[in-house]
Amino acid sequence: MPKVKLHRCQFTFLHTGLDACWNAEKALRDQGIEYEVVKHNGLKKGNRPALEALSGQSKLPVIEFEDGSAYREESKDMAKRIRAGELFS
């Protein structure tokens, strides 16, 4: 299975269902998908130029694939897709 990059907020210590980034990260963990965390400023959406260049928008979380393409969706929908085994399809 390919490794992905999870672009998420800097608050990696928040492990609750209220943390959108954690929802996606937990789904990756639960499915055994290898990933690297790329932290972004969690408070200022307008201050994420690298994320905007990658995905065309500034919301987190974003998954970056090995080919450089990006996937962004609301975190609950993202987690559902990951858990369904559809991340790479």
JOWO-V230380 format. One record per residue. N is the residue number from 1. RES is the residue in three letters. OMEGA is omega in whole degrees, -180 to 180 (NA if undefined). NEAR is the number of other C-alpha atoms within 10 Angstrom. D_LAST is the distance of its C-alpha to the last C-alpha in whole Angstrom. Layout:
n = {N,N}
res = {RES,RES}
omega = {OMEGA,OMEGA}
near = {NEAR,NEAR}
d_last = {D_LAST,D_LAST}
This chain:
n = {1,2,3,4,5,6,7,8,9,10,11,12,13,14,15,16,17,18,19,20,21,22,23,24,25,26,27,28,29,30,31,32,33,34,35,36,37,38,39,40,41,42,43,44,45,46,47,48,49,50,51,52,53,54,55,56,57,58,59,60,61,62,63,64,65,66,67,68,69,70,71,72,73,74,75,76,77,78,79,80,81,82,83,84,85,86,87,88,89}
res = {MET,PRO,LYS,VAL,LYS,LEU,HIS,ARG,CYS,GLN,PHE,THR,PHE,LEU,HIS,THR,GLY,LEU,ASP,ALA,CYS,TRP,ASN,ALA,GLU,LYS,ALA,LEU,ARG,ASP,GLN,GLY,ILE,GLU,TYR,GLU,VAL,VAL,LYS,HIS,ASN,GLY,LEU,LYS,LYS,GLY,ASN,ARG,PRO,ALA,LEU,GLU,ALA,LEU,SER,GLY,GLN,SER,LYS,LEU,PRO,VAL,ILE,GLU,PHE,GLU,ASP,GLY,SER,ALA,TYR,ARG,GLU,GLU,SER,LYS,ASP,MET,ALA,LYS,ARG,ILE,ARG,ALA,GLY,GLU,LEU,PHE,SER}
omega = {-179,175,179,172,176,175,-175,179,-177,-174,-175,180,180,-180,179,177,179,-180,-177,-179,179,178,180,-179,180,178,177,179,-177,-179,179,179,178,180,175,179,173,-176,177,176,-176,-173,-174,-179,-178,-177,-180,-176,180,179,179,178,-179,-169,-179,179,-174,-180,177,-2,175,174,178,180,-177,-179,178,178,-176,177,180,179,175,-170,180,177,178,-180,179,179,179,-178,178,180,-175,-177,-175,-179,NA}
near = {7,9,12,19,17,24,24,24,21,15,15,13,8,13,14,11,11,9,16,20,27,22,21,28,26,17,20,20,13,12,12,10,15,13,18,13,15,16,15,21,14,15,10,10,15,11,13,16,14,12,22,14,10,15,18,12,16,20,20,24,26,25,26,22,17,11,7,11,10,18,14,18,14,15,20,15,13,24,23,15,17,21,17,11,11,10,16,9,5}
d_last = {12,12,14,14,17,17,20,22,25,28,29,27,30,29,27,28,26,27,26,22,21,22,20,17,18,20,16,15,18,18,15,16,14,16,17,20,21,23,25,26,29,29,32,32,29,31,31,27,28,25,23,23,23,20,18,21,22,24,22,21,19,16,14,14,12,14,14,15,13,13,12,14,15,18,18,18,15,13,14,14,10,10,13,11,8,5,6,4,0}
